[in-house]
Every structure is written in C-alpha cells, then in structure tokens.
Amino acid sequence: MIDQKPIPIPRHRTAMVRHTLSQPMSLAVRHGIVRRGMTVFDYGCGQGDDLRALASAGVEAAGWDPHFAPEASRNEAQIVNLGFVLNVIEDPAERVVALKAAWALATRMLVVSVMIVGAVPVDGLRQFGDGYLTARGTFQKYFQQAELKAMLTQTTGIEPVALAPGIFALFRSPEDEQDFLLERRRGRRASTSAYRTDRPARVSSAKPQLVDRIADAIDAIARFALQHGRLPHPDEMPSDVHDLLTTERVSFARALEISQDASINEELFGRAASERREDLLVHQALNILNRSRSASRPSPAMVRDIRHHFGSQQQFAEQALEYLHGLADAQRTAAAMRRAADNGFGAIDEDGRLVIDSARVVDLEGLLRCYVGCAVYLSGEIGQEHIVRLDPLHRRTTLFPLTDKRQPFPETVSSITIDLKRQDVIIREDPRVLVRKADVFGMALRSRQRSIEAQRRVANGGEEAKVLVRI
C-alpha cells in the first residue's frame, strides 16, 4: 500500500560532496555551453562544489540553496543549472514551482537533471507518492526520459534538448539551439588544429614580416575556414582580430588573401567543405524527422554556410530529405552497415546489427550518422566509454557502457535502449562480454587482440558470430 502520510522530508541530506564537476555541469563545459565569459547560476547548489570548481576555472558562478545558502540572492544568469533538484521534491506541484523559478532566471539556457528510471535499483525502498523513501528518510522520484521531457515542455513552452539520460537543456534562442545541435551532430571529429599546416620558419629580420605581425588574425581566419569549409564574413570574426588588423593597417580582404596563401591548405580546405556539407545535411534531416521547432531559425553563420554550400535553402532541404528516405529503406541502411563493417568500422553480429565503438560513429557515412542522431536526440549522450549497436529492422539503438575497455574482453553490466518506434529510453541491467573487440574497435589484422580472440574461438569450438555474449 502506498504511504501518503505527511512526514518531514530532509531534502538537504541528498546533497552530495563532490571534488569534480557534477555530470550536468561537466556536460555543459564539454559542449562549450559553459565557458569563460559566461555567467552561471546554480539553483539548488547544495554545498557549492560546482560553484567552486567553475570559479577556479575563471567562470563567473553563483548559487542559491534553501538549506545551505538560503540568504543568497537569486539573480539572472546566462546559464542556470537545476541539478538533481526536481527528483528530491516529494510534492509534484512544488516541482513545477521550482522549475518555473529556475527558468525565469535563465537568460540563455536552463540545464535540468534528474534521476532516471533504471539508473539505480529500488528494491527494498518504500513507495511514497510517485517516488520512494530511502533508508536515510530522503525522497527520490525516478523519472522516465519521456516523462521529464513532457514536464519541461508543458511547464516552459519550450521543447528541450536531451544532453544525456535524465539531463535536458532548454534554450531561450532558437539560433543558439540550432548552433548547439549542429556542433553536437558533428561529433568530436573536427579539431581544427588537426587541419592546420605549419608555416615555414622565416629568417628573422629587424622588422617582422606582415604575415608574422598579423599571425593571430591569420590563425583565427584559418580555424574558421577549416571548420565551415568557407572563408569568414567580417562580422564572424571576434573584435580582437579587427583590432589587430586596424593597428597593422591591413584590410580584412587582404587578411583573407594572406590567410589562404600562408595557412590554409587547399586539399584540407576542400575536405572541410565536403564535411561541412554532410554535417549540415545530417543536421537538417534530423531537424525534419524530430520536428524541431527551432529548425526555422538557424543562426546567421549557419545561413551563410547553407548558401555557400548548397546555393539555396530549397536545394538544401531537398537533399536533406534524401537522408530521410534512406532511413526509411531498411535494405539501404543494412547495406550501409555492411559497408561500414567492410571498411573496418565495427562488426556485424549474428542478427545483422552493426556494433561499433562510440568514438568512431562520427566517421560513419551520413545515413548511419543520421540514424544514430535520432537515438541521441531522445537519450542525449552517456558520459562514459561505450559501444553502439544499430538495429534498423526493429528501429532500435542500444548503448552498452564498458567497465574497462582496456581488457581483452571488456564487460558491460547495463544497457540503454532507445526505441525509435515508441520514442522511449529504457535502462536495464544487462551483463555481457564483448568478444569481438578487434572488429568493433578497428584494430590491425596482426594485432595481439586478434590472436587472443582466435584462441578463444578455438577453445569454444569454432567461429564465434556473436559480438556481445550474455554473462
């Protein structure tokens, strides 16, 4: 029987002591949402561990907490964090009040995080309201991913973006949301420093050459060009670039010319343009598929990218639809998975599903990246090393966090299944062992790992078609 008797709930006991950033703040920093120059407010800051970590990195951060910092001012900030607050409030109406209060303080973005169903076992806990009472007398509500998304949308009128299971971001500006989604869908592939070519050493002279005097401006232009696959418009460069050019009496057009000659490799520039085209197509296809409300409001930089690489918005939209048609064609998707495996990107298991290291997803062709993007849209990312299993036939993508990928046969104790048909995220205990690590991680044919796997197959009496074996 559900216990509804009103009892005092010591919410402050749920505040953890951390020596590193919490998961939501760590994600915000990793995605470039929180950085120097931004203001952060932690609504329900607990003992202030995130605030101290952010301040030590030069980020302006403040917070309020009803128990640990009740006298602190609740001020507006560009980024507001509502971290693991809603799940410890036993009154559903009060959760809404807290959410509205935090959202009112966010001038650019609100990050909301909660405990999610399946993240921890609830066996032995006493049910209370729509959650549970813990052994310490605290309350915990475990949300379904779709349940939290619906609550955020209904309360704020904004469709949130999943950052990870149980963590969502709500953007004030559609342009900021579109920029964030595009950069996330590009993955970690494009570190612009990898595209740069070193300028040849120059013989020192009494007066530095022009290319050396404006080196910082040249580098900024090259970084932009090798990320967007086009040269920048003047208003896309920071003020310090224009200040340097003014001091050196160099026009922006002249700086572009010098950058092309001194810092931008033609072959790499062409590759960057090709990758930017595909990034934009995948991004727009996912916008269409997920009915993103912010899709009609791209940022000025994204509009320039579209015009440069596609000529017009109409041509861009038509090509993006091709990706969606590919997703609907199971045979086409299966063929793309086979090509990926043949090219050393993952392994096909006994049921025809592609299993791949999460770090290598960004190198898949656009069709498969689009498929993974559908899953990430619902679940967000998980913060640890994992492998991904694509199952287009059943419209499912499953993520398996690895306990230690350095082992010859890494194990996983749980799985996160994103069901695209039901638009749901399911976390469950799922102990397995990865037996074809060499294929999944794309190791060399003569690697020691392949020898170890061959020995295992012999011991098991022959070829092992399975990639993941239940323990």
FENZI-V209045 format. One record per backbone hydrogen bond with DSSP energy under -0.5 kcal/mol. NH is the residue of the N-H (numbers start at 1). CO is the residue of the C=O. E is the energy in kcal/mol with one decimal. If there is no record, write none. Layout:
nh->{NH | NH}
co->{CO | CO}
e->{E | E}
//
This chain:
nh->{3 | 4 | 10 | 11 | 13 | 14 | 15 | 18 | 26 | 27 | 28 | 29 | 30 | 31 | 32 | 33 | 34 | 35 | 38 | 40 | 41 | 42 | 43 | 43 | 44 | 44 | 45 | 45 | 48 | 52 | 53 | 54 | 55 | 56 | 57 | 57 | 58 | 59 | 60 | 61 | 62 | 64 | 65 | 69 | 72 | 75 | 77 | 79 | 80 | 81 | 82 | 82 | 83 | 84 | 84 | 85 | 88 | 89 | 90 | 92 | 95 | 96 | 97 | 98 | 99 | 100 | 101 | 102 | 103 | 104 | 105 | 105 | 106 | 106 | 107 | 107 | 108 | 109 | 110 | 111 | 112 | 112 | 113 | 114 | 117 | 119 | 125 | 126 | 128 | 129 | 131 | 132 | 133 | 134 | 137 | 140 | 141 | 142 | 143 | 143 | 148 | 149 | 150 | 151 | 152 | 153 | 154 | 155 | 156 | 157 | 158 | 160 | 161 | 162 | 163 | 164 | 167 | 168 | 169 | 170 | 172 | 173 | 177 | 178 | 179 | 180 | 181 | 182 | 183 | 184 | 185 | 186 | 187 | 187 | 189 | 191 | 192 | 194 | 195 | 196 | 196 | 197 | 212 | 213 | 214 | 215 | 218 | 219 | 220 | 221 | 222 | 223 | 224 | 225 | 226 | 227 | 228 | 229 | 236 | 237 | 241 | 242 | 243 | 244 | 245 | 246 | 247 | 248 | 249 | 250 | 255 | 256 | 257 | 258 | 259 | 260 | 261 | 262 | 263 | 264 | 265 | 269 | 270 | 271 | 272 | 273 | 274 | 275 | 276 | 277 | 278 | 279 | 280 | 281 | 282 | 283 | 284 | 285 | 286 | 287 | 288 | 289 | 290 | 291 | 292 | 295 | 296 | 297 | 303 | 304 | 305 | 306 | 307 | 308 | 309 | 310 | 311 | 311 | 312 | 316 | 317 | 318 | 319 | 320 | 321 | 322 | 322 | 323 | 323 | 324 | 325 | 326 | 327 | 328 | 329 | 329 | 330 | 333 | 334 | 335 | 336 | 337 | 338 | 339 | 340 | 341 | 342 | 343 | 344 | 345 | 346 | 346 | 347 | 349 | 349 | 352 | 354 | 355 | 355 | 356 | 357 | 358 | 360 | 361 | 363 | 364 | 368 | 369 | 370 | 371 | 372 | 373 | 374 | 375 | 376 | 377 | 378 | 378 | 379 | 380 | 381 | 387 | 388 | 389 | 390 | 390 | 391 | 394 | 395 | 396 | 397 | 398 | 399 | 400 | 401 | 402 | 403 | 407 | 410 | 412 | 415 | 416 | 417 | 417 | 418 | 418 | 419 | 419 | 420 | 420 | 421 | 423 | 424 | 426 | 428 | 430 | 432 | 433 | 434 | 435 | 435 | 436 | 440 | 441 | 442 | 443 | 447 | 451 | 452 | 453 | 454 | 455 | 456 | 457 | 458 | 459 | 460 | 461 | 462 | 465 | 469 | 471}
co->{127 | 2 | 8 | 9 | 10 | 11 | 12 | 16 | 22 | 23 | 24 | 25 | 26 | 27 | 29 | 28 | 28 | 33 | 35 | 60 | 79 | 62 | 41 | 81 | 42 | 64 | 42 | 64 | 45 | 48 | 49 | 50 | 51 | 52 | 53 | 54 | 55 | 54 | 38 | 59 | 40 | 42 | 69 | 65 | 69 | 73 | 105 | 39 | 109 | 41 | 80 | 111 | 81 | 82 | 113 | 113 | 85 | 86 | 88 | 90 | 91 | 92 | 93 | 94 | 95 | 96 | 97 | 98 | 99 | 100 | 101 | 102 | 102 | 103 | 77 | 105 | 78 | 78 | 170 | 80 | 110 | 168 | 82 | 166 | 143 | 116 | 122 | 133 | 131 | 3 | 128 | 140 | 126 | 138 | 134 | 132 | 87 | 140 | 115 | 141 | 144 | 145 | 146 | 147 | 148 | 149 | 150 | 151 | 152 | 153 | 152 | 158 | 169 | 377 | 167 | 167 | 164 | 112 | 161 | 110 | 108 | 108 | 173 | 174 | 175 | 176 | 177 | 178 | 179 | 180 | 181 | 182 | 183 | 184 | 186 | 189 | 190 | 191 | 192 | 192 | 193 | 263 | 209 | 209 | 210 | 212 | 214 | 215 | 216 | 217 | 218 | 219 | 220 | 221 | 222 | 224 | 224 | 225 | 233 | 234 | 238 | 238 | 239 | 240 | 241 | 242 | 243 | 244 | 246 | 245 | 251 | 252 | 253 | 254 | 255 | 256 | 257 | 258 | 259 | 259 | 263 | 265 | 266 | 267 | 268 | 269 | 270 | 271 | 272 | 273 | 274 | 275 | 276 | 277 | 278 | 279 | 280 | 281 | 282 | 283 | 284 | 285 | 286 | 288 | 287 | 292 | 293 | 294 | 299 | 300 | 301 | 302 | 303 | 304 | 305 | 306 | 306 | 307 | 310 | 312 | 313 | 314 | 315 | 316 | 317 | 318 | 319 | 319 | 320 | 320 | 321 | 322 | 323 | 324 | 325 | 326 | 328 | 329 | 330 | 331 | 332 | 333 | 334 | 335 | 336 | 337 | 338 | 339 | 341 | 340 | 344 | 439 | 355 | 347 | 353 | 349 | 390 | 347 | 353 | 388 | 440 | 386 | 357 | 358 | 360 | 361 | 365 | 365 | 366 | 367 | 368 | 369 | 370 | 371 | 372 | 373 | 374 | 375 | 375 | 376 | 163 | 400 | 356 | 398 | 354 | 388 | 396 | 391 | 392 | 391 | 418 | 389 | 416 | 387 | 399 | 385 | 411 | 404 | 407 | 432 | 428 | 399 | 415 | 426 | 397 | 416 | 417 | 424 | 395 | 418 | 395 | 419 | 419 | 417 | 415 | 413 | 412 | 469 | 410 | 433 | 467 | 467 | 436 | 437 | 439 | 438 | 444 | 447 | 448 | 449 | 450 | 451 | 452 | 453 | 454 | 455 | 456 | 458 | 457 | 463 | 433 | 431}
e->{-1.2 | -0.7 | -0.6 | -1.9 | -1.6 | -2.1 | -1.5 | -0.6 | -2.9 | -2.5 | -2.1 | -2.3 | -2.6 | -2.2 | -1.5 | -1.9 | -1.7 | -0.5 | -2.0 | -2.5 | -2.5 | -2.5 | -0.8 | -2.3 | -1.0 | -3.0 | -0.6 | -1.9 | -2.1 | -2.0 | -2.1 | -2.7 | -2.5 | -2.0 | -0.8 | -0.8 | -1.7 | -2.4 | -0.9 | -0.7 | -2.1 | -2.1 | -1.2 | -1.2 | -1.0 | -0.9 | -2.4 | -2.4 | -2.3 | -2.8 | -0.5 | -3.4 | -0.6 | -0.7 | -1.6 | -0.6 | -1.6 | -1.1 | -0.6 | -0.7 | -1.7 | -1.5 | -1.7 | -2.4 | -2.5 | -2.6 | -2.2 | -2.3 | -2.5 | -2.0 | -0.7 | -0.8 | -0.7 | -0.9 | -2.7 | -0.6 | -1.6 | -2.4 | -2.3 | -2.9 | -0.5 | -2.8 | -2.0 | -2.3 | -2.7 | -2.2 | -2.1 | -1.3 | -2.6 | -0.6 | -2.4 | -2.4 | -3.1 | -2.9 | -1.8 | -2.3 | -2.4 | -0.5 | -2.5 | -0.6 | -2.4 | -2.2 | -2.3 | -2.0 | -2.5 | -2.4 | -2.6 | -2.2 | -2.3 | -2.3 | -0.5 | -0.6 | -3.0 | -0.7 | -2.8 | -1.7 | -2.7 | -2.8 | -2.6 | -2.6 | -3.0 | -0.5 | -1.9 | -2.5 | -2.2 | -2.3 | -2.7 | -2.4 | -2.2 | -2.4 | -2.5 | -1.3 | -0.6 | -1.1 | -0.7 | -1.4 | -0.8 | -2.1 | -1.3 | -0.6 | -0.7 | -0.8 | -0.8 | -2.0 | -1.9 | -1.2 | -2.3 | -2.5 | -2.0 | -2.4 | -2.6 | -2.6 | -1.9 | -2.6 | -2.5 | -1.3 | -2.7 | -1.8 | -2.3 | -1.5 | -1.1 | -1.2 | -2.5 | -2.0 | -2.2 | -2.4 | -2.3 | -2.1 | -0.9 | -2.8 | -2.0 | -2.2 | -1.9 | -2.4 | -2.5 | -2.2 | -1.7 | -2.8 | -2.7 | -1.4 | -0.7 | -2.5 | -2.1 | -1.9 | -2.5 | -1.9 | -2.0 | -2.5 | -2.3 | -2.0 | -1.9 | -2.7 | -2.4 | -2.1 | -2.7 | -2.4 | -2.7 | -2.6 | -2.2 | -1.9 | -2.4 | -2.5 | -2.6 | -0.9 | -2.3 | -1.2 | -0.6 | -2.1 | -2.2 | -2.1 | -2.1 | -2.4 | -2.3 | -2.4 | -2.6 | -2.4 | -0.6 | -1.1 | -0.9 | -1.9 | -2.5 | -2.4 | -2.0 | -2.0 | -1.7 | -0.7 | -0.6 | -0.7 | -0.9 | -1.1 | -2.3 | -1.8 | -1.8 | -1.5 | -0.7 | -0.7 | -0.9 | -2.2 | -2.6 | -2.4 | -1.8 | -2.0 | -2.2 | -2.3 | -2.1 | -2.4 | -2.8 | -1.8 | -1.7 | -3.2 | -0.9 | -1.0 | -2.4 | -0.5 | -2.6 | -2.0 | -1.1 | -2.9 | -0.5 | -2.6 | -1.4 | -2.2 | -1.9 | -1.2 | -1.4 | -2.0 | -0.7 | -2.1 | -2.4 | -1.5 | -2.5 | -2.3 | -1.5 | -1.1 | -2.4 | -2.0 | -1.0 | -0.7 | -2.4 | -2.7 | -3.7 | -1.8 | -3.3 | -2.7 | -2.9 | -0.5 | -2.3 | -0.6 | -0.6 | -2.2 | -1.9 | -2.3 | -2.7 | -2.6 | -0.6 | -2.6 | -2.8 | -1.5 | -0.6 | -2.3 | -2.2 | -2.5 | -0.5 | -2.9 | -3.4 | -0.5 | -0.7 | -2.4 | -2.4 | -0.8 | -0.7 | -1.1 | -1.7 | -2.7 | -2.0 | -2.3 | -2.7 | -2.4 | -3.1 | -0.7 | -2.5 | -0.9 | -2.1 | -2.6 | -0.6 | -2.9 | -1.7 | -1.1 | -2.2 | -2.3 | -2.1 | -2.0 | -1.8 | -2.2 | -2.1 | -2.2 | -1.7 | -1.4 | -3.1 | -0.7 | -2.6 | -2.1}
//
